[in-house]
Amino acid sequence: MRELLAKHRELVRFALVGGTSFVITLTITYVLKFTVLRTHPVTALIVGVLVATIFSYVANREWAFRTRGGRERAHEAALFFLISGVALGLNALPQWVSRYVLDLQVPHVSLVGQESADFVSGMIIGTLLGTLFRWWAFKKWVFPTEGARTDPGRNDNPDIPDRKAA
């Protein structure tokens, strides 16, 4: 199991950053949705995703993809946020369709039905679409070169003692 995790270290880290971002999105979305943005659920979702995206950039750059790079930092950040903007659209699209095309909102469905549809369409389907797109696009365009930055916590030189083992 350890070898499998080490082999897919970036994916595991990306998933952990994504899971944390999901919790941030969920918390902010529902706080806004049940307080100041009661009549604007898609806007609440977009705000939640935007806040999580800022966290995600820092966590992905400094932890999940910390050995990848190949671009100047400003260019990298611009691409990250551009791709995240596309992913935000992919994230919001299912909830928008649920609410405004399928009309899964009060008074056409119960409050429980509306909230269930919002959760499944926005938080589950939308997050899945956005995450798959981000994983592919970040590796392709934002952090394209593997080994472009050194990993300070990893020792690949057998002649130097591993500081973690000490």
PyMOL commands that place a pseudoatom at each C-alpha (Angstrom):
pseudoatom trace, name=CA, resn=MET, resi=1, chain=A, elem=C, hetatm=0, pos=[0.000, 0.000, 0.000]
pseudoatom trace, name=CA, resn=ARG, resi=2, chain=A, elem=C, hetatm=0, pos=[2.849, 2.364, 0.878]
pseudoatom trace, name=CA, resn=GLU, resi=3, chain=A, elem=C, hetatm=0, pos=[4.413, 1.865, -2.569]
pseudoatom trace, name=CA, resn=LEU, resi=4, chain=A, elem=C, hetatm=0, pos=[1.093, 2.569, -4.277]
pseudoatom trace, name=CA, resn=LEU, resi=5, chain=A, elem=C, hetatm=0, pos=[0.626, 5.783, -2.293]
pseudoatom trace, name=CA, resn=ALA, resi=6, chain=A, elem=C, hetatm=0, pos=[4.208, 6.866, -3.009]
pseudoatom trace, name=CA, resn=LYS, resi=7, chain=A, elem=C, hetatm=0, pos=[3.758, 6.160, -6.717]
pseudoatom trace, name=CA, resn=HIS, resi=8, chain=A, elem=C, hetatm=0, pos=[0.599, 8.274, -6.834]
pseudoatom trace, name=CA, resn=ARG, resi=9, chain=A, elem=C, hetatm=0, pos=[1.731, 10.891, -4.321]
pseudoatom trace, name=CA, resn=GLU, resi=10, chain=A, elem=C, hetatm=0, pos=[0.549, 13.840, -6.449]
pseudoatom trace, name=CA, resn=LEU, resi=11, chain=A, elem=C, hetatm=0, pos=[-2.895, 12.339, -6.940]
pseudoatom trace, name=CA, resn=VAL, resi=12, chain=A, elem=C, hetatm=0, pos=[-3.267, 11.573, -3.217]
pseudoatom trace, name=CA, resn=ARG, resi=13, chain=A, elem=C, hetatm=0, pos=[-2.189, 15.092, -2.283]
pseudoatom trace, name=CA, resn=PHE, resi=14, chain=A, elem=C, hetatm=0, pos=[-4.434, 16.616, -4.970]
pseudoatom trace, name=CA, resn=ALA, resi=15, chain=A, elem=C, hetatm=0, pos=[-7.335, 14.573, -3.572]
pseudoatom trace, name=CA, resn=LEU, resi=16, chain=A, elem=C, hetatm=0, pos=[-6.618, 15.765, -0.007]
pseudoatom trace, name=CA, resn=VAL, resi=17, chain=A, elem=C, hetatm=0, pos=[-6.454, 19.394, -1.163]
pseudoatom trace, name=CA, resn=GLY, resi=18, chain=A, elem=C, hetatm=0, pos=[-9.668, 18.776, -3.090]
pseudoatom trace, name=CA, resn=GLY, resi=19, chain=A, elem=C, hetatm=0, pos=[-11.362, 17.233, -0.064]
pseudoatom trace, name=CA, resn=THR, resi=20, chain=A, elem=C, hetatm=0, pos=[-10.430, 20.213, 2.077]
pseudoatom trace, name=CA, resn=SER, resi=21, chain=A, elem=C, hetatm=0, pos=[-11.591, 22.564, -0.672]
pseudoatom trace, name=CA, resn=PHE, resi=22, chain=A, elem=C, hetatm=0, pos=[-14.873, 20.632, -0.824]
pseudoatom trace, name=CA, resn=VAL, resi=23, chain=A, elem=C, hetatm=0, pos=[-15.431, 21.207, 2.910]
pseudoatom trace, name=CA, resn=ILE, resi=24, chain=A, elem=C, hetatm=0, pos=[-14.632, 24.917, 2.475]
pseudoatom trace, name=CA, resn=THR, resi=25, chain=A, elem=C, hetatm=0, pos=[-17.036, 25.136, -0.483]
pseudoatom trace, name=CA, resn=LEU, resi=26, chain=A, elem=C, hetatm=0, pos=[-19.765, 23.240, 1.359]
pseudoatom trace, name=CA, resn=THR, resi=27, chain=A, elem=C, hetatm=0, pos=[-19.479, 25.352, 4.509]
pseudoatom trace, name=CA, resn=ILE, resi=28, chain=A, elem=C, hetatm=0, pos=[-19.434, 28.730, 2.783]
pseudoatom trace, name=CA, resn=THR, resi=29, chain=A, elem=C, hetatm=0, pos=[-22.135, 27.773, 0.270]
pseudoatom trace, name=CA, resn=TYR, resi=30, chain=A, elem=C, hetatm=0, pos=[-24.611, 26.630, 2.901]
pseudoatom trace, name=CA, resn=VAL, resi=31, chain=A, elem=C, hetatm=0, pos=[-23.883, 29.471, 5.322]
pseudoatom trace, name=CA, resn=LEU, resi=32, chain=A, elem=C, hetatm=0, pos=[-24.560, 31.974, 2.522]
pseudoatom trace, name=CA, resn=LYS, resi=33, chain=A, elem=C, hetatm=0, pos=[-27.488, 30.019, 1.105]
pseudoatom trace, name=CA, resn=PHE, resi=34, chain=A, elem=C, hetatm=0, pos=[-29.312, 29.953, 4.430]
pseudoatom trace, name=CA, resn=THR, resi=35, chain=A, elem=C, hetatm=0, pos=[-28.495, 33.551, 5.390]
pseudoatom trace, name=CA, resn=VAL, resi=36, chain=A, elem=C, hetatm=0, pos=[-27.747, 36.424, 2.999]
pseudoatom trace, name=CA, resn=LEU, resi=37, chain=A, elem=C, hetatm=0, pos=[-28.150, 34.632, -0.349]
pseudoatom trace, name=CA, resn=ARG, resi=38, chain=A, elem=C, hetatm=0, pos=[-31.393, 32.727, 0.255]
pseudoatom trace, name=CA, resn=THR, resi=39, chain=A, elem=C, hetatm=0, pos=[-32.794, 33.602, -3.168]
pseudoatom trace, name=CA, resn=HIS, resi=40, chain=A, elem=C, hetatm=0, pos=[-29.477, 33.127, -5.003]
pseudoatom trace, name=CA, resn=PRO, resi=41, chain=A, elem=C, hetatm=0, pos=[-28.270, 29.531, -4.422]
pseudoatom trace, name=CA, resn=VAL, resi=42, chain=A, elem=C, hetatm=0, pos=[-26.063, 29.397, -7.520]
pseudoatom trace, name=CA, resn=THR, resi=43, chain=A, elem=C, hetatm=0, pos=[-24.346, 32.625, -6.435]
pseudoatom trace, name=CA, resn=ALA, resi=44, chain=A, elem=C, hetatm=0, pos=[-23.769, 31.102, -2.992]
pseudoatom trace, name=CA, resn=LEU, resi=45, chain=A, elem=C, hetatm=0, pos=[-22.153, 28.080, -4.652]
pseudoatom trace, name=CA, resn=ILE, resi=46, chain=A, elem=C, hetatm=0, pos=[-19.962, 30.299, -6.826]
pseudoatom trace, name=CA, resn=VAL, resi=47, chain=A, elem=C, hetatm=0, pos=[-18.743, 32.304, -3.798]
pseudoatom trace, name=CA, resn=GLY, resi=48, chain=A, elem=C, hetatm=0, pos=[-17.974, 29.077, -1.924]
pseudoatom trace, name=CA, resn=VAL, resi=49, chain=A, elem=C, hetatm=0, pos=[-16.014, 27.698, -4.877]
pseudoatom trace, name=CA, resn=LEU, resi=50, chain=A, elem=C, hetatm=0, pos=[-14.090, 30.978, -5.310]
pseudoatom trace, name=CA, resn=VAL, resi=51, chain=A, elem=C, hetatm=0, pos=[-12.916, 31.004, -1.690]
pseudoatom trace, name=CA, resn=ALA, resi=52, chain=A, elem=C, hetatm=0, pos=[-11.952, 27.326, -1.910]
pseudoatom trace, name=CA, resn=THR, resi=53, chain=A, elem=C, hetatm=0, pos=[-10.081, 28.026, -5.168]
pseudoatom trace, name=CA, resn=ILE, resi=54, chain=A, elem=C, hetatm=0, pos=[-7.809, 30.552, -3.470]
pseudoatom trace, name=CA, resn=PHE, resi=55, chain=A, elem=C, hetatm=0, pos=[-6.977, 27.985, -0.792]
pseudoatom trace, name=CA, resn=SER, resi=56, chain=A, elem=C, hetatm=0, pos=[-6.541, 25.362, -3.503]
pseudoatom trace, name=CA, resn=TYR, resi=57, chain=A, elem=C, hetatm=0, pos=[-3.966, 27.392, -5.442]
pseudoatom trace, name=CA, resn=VAL, resi=58, chain=A, elem=C, hetatm=0, pos=[-1.711, 27.791, -2.443]
pseudoatom trace, name=CA, resn=ALA, resi=59, chain=A, elem=C, hetatm=0, pos=[-2.116, 24.179, -1.281]
pseudoatom trace, name=CA, resn=ASN, resi=60, chain=A, elem=C, hetatm=0, pos=[-1.665, 22.680, -4.744]
pseudoatom trace, name=CA, resn=ARG, resi=61, chain=A, elem=C, hetatm=0, pos=[1.353, 24.813, -5.590]
pseudoatom trace, name=CA, resn=GLU, resi=62, chain=A, elem=C, hetatm=0, pos=[3.132, 24.379, -2.278]
pseudoatom trace, name=CA, resn=TRP, resi=63, chain=A, elem=C, hetatm=0, pos=[2.165, 20.800, -1.478]
pseudoatom trace, name=CA, resn=ALA, resi=64, chain=A, elem=C, hetatm=0, pos=[0.372, 18.654, -4.080]
pseudoatom trace, name=CA, resn=PHE, resi=65, chain=A, elem=C, hetatm=0, pos=[2.432, 19.785, -7.100]
pseudoatom trace, name=CA, resn=ARG, resi=66, chain=A, elem=C, hetatm=0, pos=[5.417, 21.188, -5.211]
pseudoatom trace, name=CA, resn=THR, resi=67, chain=A, elem=C, hetatm=0, pos=[7.989, 19.535, -7.472]
pseudoatom trace, name=CA, resn=ARG, resi=68, chain=A, elem=C, hetatm=0, pos=[6.196, 20.556, -10.662]
pseudoatom trace, name=CA, resn=GLY, resi=69, chain=A, elem=C, hetatm=0, pos=[6.494, 23.875, -12.374]
pseudoatom trace, name=CA, resn=GLY, resi=70, chain=A, elem=C, hetatm=0, pos=[7.961, 25.123, -15.602]
pseudoatom trace, name=CA, resn=ARG, resi=71, chain=A, elem=C, hetatm=0, pos=[6.323, 28.547, -15.640]
pseudoatom trace, name=CA, resn=GLU, resi=72, chain=A, elem=C, hetatm=0, pos=[6.936, 31.931, -14.061]
pseudoatom trace, name=CA, resn=ARG, resi=73, chain=A, elem=C, hetatm=0, pos=[4.841, 32.279, -10.922]
pseudoatom trace, name=CA, resn=ALA, resi=74, chain=A, elem=C, hetatm=0, pos=[2.590, 35.050, -12.322]
pseudoatom trace, name=CA, resn=HIS, resi=75, chain=A, elem=C, hetatm=0, pos=[1.933, 33.014, -15.479]
pseudoatom trace, name=CA, resn=GLU, resi=76, chain=A, elem=C, hetatm=0, pos=[1.297, 29.908, -13.405]
pseudoatom trace, name=CA, resn=ALA, resi=77, chain=A, elem=C, hetatm=0, pos=[-1.152, 31.755, -11.135]
pseudoatom trace, name=CA, resn=ALA, resi=78, chain=A, elem=C, hetatm=0, pos=[-2.976, 33.300, -14.110]
pseudoatom trace, name=CA, resn=LEU, resi=79, chain=A, elem=C, hetatm=0, pos=[-3.381, 29.882, -15.740]
pseudoatom trace, name=CA, resn=PHE, resi=80, chain=A, elem=C, hetatm=0, pos=[-4.471, 28.335, -12.424]
pseudoatom trace, name=CA, resn=PHE, resi=81, chain=A, elem=C, hetatm=0, pos=[-7.223, 30.889, -11.927]
pseudoatom trace, name=CA, resn=LEU, resi=82, chain=A, elem=C, hetatm=0, pos=[-8.285, 30.801, -15.589]
pseudoatom trace, name=CA, resn=ILE, resi=83, chain=A, elem=C, hetatm=0, pos=[-8.621, 27.008, -15.452]
pseudoatom trace, name=CA, resn=SER, resi=84, chain=A, elem=C, hetatm=0, pos=[-10.350, 27.304, -12.087]
pseudoatom trace, name=CA, resn=GLY, resi=85, chain=A, elem=C, hetatm=0, pos=[-12.800, 29.751, -13.663]
pseudoatom trace, name=CA, resn=VAL, resi=86, chain=A, elem=C, hetatm=0, pos=[-13.686, 27.192, -16.324]
pseudoatom trace, name=CA, resn=ALA, resi=87, chain=A, elem=C, hetatm=0, pos=[-13.979, 24.550, -13.595]
pseudoatom trace, name=CA, resn=LEU, resi=88, chain=A, elem=C, hetatm=0, pos=[-16.219, 26.922, -11.610]
pseudoatom trace, name=CA, resn=GLY, resi=89, chain=A, elem=C, hetatm=0, pos=[-18.557, 27.058, -14.593]
pseudoatom trace, name=CA, resn=LEU, resi=90, chain=A, elem=C, hetatm=0, pos=[-18.515, 23.255, -14.801]
pseudoatom trace, name=CA, resn=ASN, resi=91, chain=A, elem=C, hetatm=0, pos=[-19.196, 23.127, -11.055]
pseudoatom trace, name=CA, resn=ALA, resi=92, chain=A, elem=C, hetatm=0, pos=[-22.172, 25.519, -11.201]
pseudoatom trace, name=CA, resn=LEU, resi=93, chain=A, elem=C, hetatm=0, pos=[-23.717, 24.216, -14.439]
pseudoatom trace, name=CA, resn=PRO, resi=94, chain=A, elem=C, hetatm=0, pos=[-25.437, 21.103, -13.002]
pseudoatom trace, name=CA, resn=GLN, resi=95, chain=A, elem=C, hetatm=0, pos=[-27.057, 23.109, -10.189]
pseudoatom trace, name=CA, resn=TRP, resi=96, chain=A, elem=C, hetatm=0, pos=[-28.157, 25.796, -12.645]
pseudoatom trace, name=CA, resn=VAL, resi=97, chain=A, elem=C, hetatm=0, pos=[-29.733, 23.092, -14.855]
pseudoatom trace, name=CA, resn=SER, resi=98, chain=A, elem=C, hetatm=0, pos=[-31.361, 21.496, -11.804]
pseudoatom trace, name=CA, resn=ARG, resi=99, chain=A, elem=C, hetatm=0, pos=[-32.843, 24.771, -10.569]
pseudoatom trace, name=CA, resn=TYR, resi=100, chain=A, elem=C, hetatm=0, pos=[-33.702, 26.648, -13.748]
pseudoatom trace, name=CA, resn=VAL, resi=101, chain=A, elem=C, hetatm=0, pos=[-34.087, 24.056, -16.515]
pseudoatom trace, name=CA, resn=LEU, resi=102, chain=A, elem=C, hetatm=0, pos=[-35.564, 21.143, -14.549]
pseudoatom trace, name=CA, resn=ASP, resi=103, chain=A, elem=C, hetatm=0, pos=[-37.291, 23.586, -12.155]
pseudoatom trace, name=CA, resn=LEU, resi=104, chain=A, elem=C, hetatm=0, pos=[-36.368, 21.530, -9.085]
pseudoatom trace, name=CA, resn=GLN, resi=105, chain=A, elem=C, hetatm=0, pos=[-37.183, 24.310, -6.641]
pseudoatom trace, name=CA, resn=VAL, resi=106, chain=A, elem=C, hetatm=0, pos=[-39.951, 25.347, -4.303]
pseudoatom trace, name=CA, resn=PRO, resi=107, chain=A, elem=C, hetatm=0, pos=[-42.950, 25.532, -5.048]
pseudoatom trace, name=CA, resn=HIS, resi=108, chain=A, elem=C, hetatm=0, pos=[-42.562, 22.849, -7.756]
pseudoatom trace, name=CA, resn=VAL, resi=109, chain=A, elem=C, hetatm=0, pos=[-40.901, 20.433, -5.334]
pseudoatom trace, name=CA, resn=SER, resi=110, chain=A, elem=C, hetatm=0, pos=[-40.687, 20.280, -1.550]
pseudoatom trace, name=CA, resn=LEU, resi=111, chain=A, elem=C, hetatm=0, pos=[-37.927, 22.110, 0.326]
pseudoatom trace, name=CA, resn=VAL, resi=112, chain=A, elem=C, hetatm=0, pos=[-36.280, 18.750, 1.036]
pseudoatom trace, name=CA, resn=GLY, resi=113, chain=A, elem=C, hetatm=0, pos=[-36.488, 17.877, -2.678]
pseudoatom trace, name=CA, resn=GLN, resi=114, chain=A, elem=C, hetatm=0, pos=[-35.001, 21.238, -3.640]
pseudoatom trace, name=CA, resn=GLU, resi=115, chain=A, elem=C, hetatm=0, pos=[-32.118, 20.980, -1.183]
pseudoatom trace, name=CA, resn=SER, resi=116, chain=A, elem=C, hetatm=0, pos=[-31.428, 17.358, -2.159]
pseudoatom trace, name=CA, resn=ALA, resi=117, chain=A, elem=C, hetatm=0, pos=[-31.354, 18.329, -5.846]
pseudoatom trace, name=CA, resn=ASP, resi=118, chain=A, elem=C, hetatm=0, pos=[-29.044, 21.271, -5.074]
pseudoatom trace, name=CA, resn=PHE, resi=119, chain=A, elem=C, hetatm=0, pos=[-26.675, 19.064, -3.085]
pseudoatom trace, name=CA, resn=VAL, resi=120, chain=A, elem=C, hetatm=0, pos=[-26.525, 16.281, -5.668]
pseudoatom trace, name=CA, resn=SER, resi=121, chain=A, elem=C, hetatm=0, pos=[-26.276, 18.589, -8.678]
pseudoatom trace, name=CA, resn=GLY, resi=122, chain=A, elem=C, hetatm=0, pos=[-23.990, 21.291, -7.256]
pseudoatom trace, name=CA, resn=MET, resi=123, chain=A, elem=C, hetatm=0, pos=[-21.950, 19.647, -4.553]
pseudoatom trace, name=CA, resn=ILE, resi=124, chain=A, elem=C, hetatm=0, pos=[-21.625, 16.133, -5.994]
pseudoatom trace, name=CA, resn=ILE, resi=125, chain=A, elem=C, hetatm=0, pos=[-21.964, 16.211, -9.794]
pseudoatom trace, name=CA, resn=GLY, resi=126, chain=A, elem=C, hetatm=0, pos=[-20.584, 19.738, -10.179]
pseudoatom trace, name=CA, resn=THR, resi=127, chain=A, elem=C, hetatm=0, pos=[-17.630, 19.084, -7.890]
pseudoatom trace, name=CA, resn=LEU, resi=128, chain=A, elem=C, hetatm=0, pos=[-16.840, 15.835, -9.714]
pseudoatom trace, name=CA, resn=LEU, resi=129, chain=A, elem=C, hetatm=0, pos=[-16.875, 17.559, -13.124]
pseudoatom trace, name=CA, resn=GLY, resi=130, chain=A, elem=C, hetatm=0, pos=[-14.752, 20.448, -11.874]
pseudoatom trace, name=CA, resn=THR, resi=131, chain=A, elem=C, hetatm=0, pos=[-12.265, 18.161, -10.127]
pseudoatom trace, name=CA, resn=LEU, resi=132, chain=A, elem=C, hetatm=0, pos=[-11.699, 15.909, -13.119]
pseudoatom trace, name=CA, resn=PHE, resi=133, chain=A, elem=C, hetatm=0, pos=[-11.155, 18.931, -15.346]
pseudoatom trace, name=CA, resn=ARG, resi=134, chain=A, elem=C, hetatm=0, pos=[-8.770, 20.566, -12.834]
pseudoatom trace, name=CA, resn=TRP, resi=135, chain=A, elem=C, hetatm=0, pos=[-6.629, 17.418, -12.404]
pseudoatom trace, name=CA, resn=TRP, resi=136, chain=A, elem=C, hetatm=0, pos=[-6.154, 17.122, -16.153]
pseudoatom trace, name=CA, resn=ALA, resi=137, chain=A, elem=C, hetatm=0, pos=[-5.679, 20.849, -16.838]
pseudoatom trace, name=CA, resn=PHE, resi=138, chain=A, elem=C, hetatm=0, pos=[-3.363, 21.585, -13.916]
pseudoatom trace, name=CA, resn=LYS, resi=139, chain=A, elem=C, hetatm=0, pos=[-0.959, 18.827, -14.926]
pseudoatom trace, name=CA, resn=LYS, resi=140, chain=A, elem=C, hetatm=0, pos=[-1.145, 19.795, -18.593]
pseudoatom trace, name=CA, resn=TRP, resi=141, chain=A, elem=C, hetatm=0, pos=[-0.913, 23.598, -18.406]
pseudoatom trace, name=CA, resn=VAL, resi=142, chain=A, elem=C, hetatm=0, pos=[-0.322, 24.988, -14.908]
pseudoatom trace, name=CA, resn=PHE, resi=143, chain=A, elem=C, hetatm=0, pos=[2.320, 22.612, -13.528]
pseudoatom trace, name=CA, resn=PRO, resi=144, chain=A, elem=C, hetatm=0, pos=[3.502, 20.925, -16.757]
pseudoatom trace, name=CA, resn=THR, resi=145, chain=A, elem=C, hetatm=0, pos=[7.103, 20.011, -15.943]
pseudoatom trace, name=CA, resn=GLU, resi=146, chain=A, elem=C, hetatm=0, pos=[7.751, 17.249, -13.447]
pseudoatom trace, name=CA, resn=GLY, resi=147, chain=A, elem=C, hetatm=0, pos=[10.857, 17.828, -11.315]
pseudoatom trace, name=CA, resn=ALA, resi=148, chain=A, elem=C, hetatm=0, pos=[11.030, 21.554, -12.149]
pseudoatom trace, name=CA, resn=ARG, resi=149, chain=A, elem=C, hetatm=0, pos=[11.247, 22.429, -8.446]
pseudoatom trace, name=CA, resn=THR, resi=150, chain=A, elem=C, hetatm=0, pos=[13.012, 20.498, -5.724]
pseudoatom trace, name=CA, resn=ASP, resi=151, chain=A, elem=C, hetatm=0, pos=[11.082, 18.753, -2.982]
pseudoatom trace, name=CA, resn=PRO, resi=152, chain=A, elem=C, hetatm=0, pos=[12.776, 19.894, 0.243]
pseudoatom trace, name=CA, resn=GLY, resi=153, chain=A, elem=C, hetatm=0, pos=[11.376, 16.966, 2.220]
pseudoatom trace, name=CA, resn=ARG, resi=154, chain=A, elem=C, hetatm=0, pos=[12.698, 14.283, -0.113]
pseudoatom trace, name=CA, resn=ASN, resi=155, chain=A, elem=C, hetatm=0, pos=[16.255, 12.985, -0.416]
pseudoatom trace, name=CA, resn=ASP, resi=156, chain=A, elem=C, hetatm=0, pos=[17.025, 11.246, -3.707]
pseudoatom trace, name=CA, resn=ASN, resi=157, chain=A, elem=C, hetatm=0, pos=[20.812, 11.275, -3.197]
pseudoatom trace, name=CA, resn=PRO, resi=158, chain=A, elem=C, hetatm=0, pos=[22.035, 8.049, -1.514]
pseudoatom trace, name=CA, resn=ASP, resi=159, chain=A, elem=C, hetatm=0, pos=[25.332, 9.755, -0.499]
pseudoatom trace, name=CA, resn=ILE, resi=160, chain=A, elem=C, hetatm=0, pos=[23.523, 12.264, 1.736]
pseudoatom trace, name=CA, resn=PRO, resi=161, chain=A, elem=C, hetatm=0, pos=[21.861, 10.954, 4.911]
pseudoatom trace, name=CA, resn=ASP, resi=162, chain=A, elem=C, hetatm=0, pos=[18.083, 11.363, 4.928]
pseudoatom trace, name=CA, resn=ARG, resi=163, chain=A, elem=C, hetatm=0, pos=[17.191, 14.053, 7.451]
pseudoatom trace, name=CA, resn=LYS, resi=164, chain=A, elem=C, hetatm=0, pos=[13.781, 12.442, 8.039]
pseudoatom trace, name=CA, resn=ALA, resi=165, chain=A, elem=C, hetatm=0, pos=[15.393, 9.156, 9.058]
pseudoatom trace, name=CA, resn=ALA, resi=166, chain=A, elem=C, hetatm=0, pos=[17.619, 10.857, 11.621]
for i in range(1, 166): cmd.bond("trace and resi %d" % i, "trace and resi %d" % (i + 1))
show_as sticks, trace
zoom trace
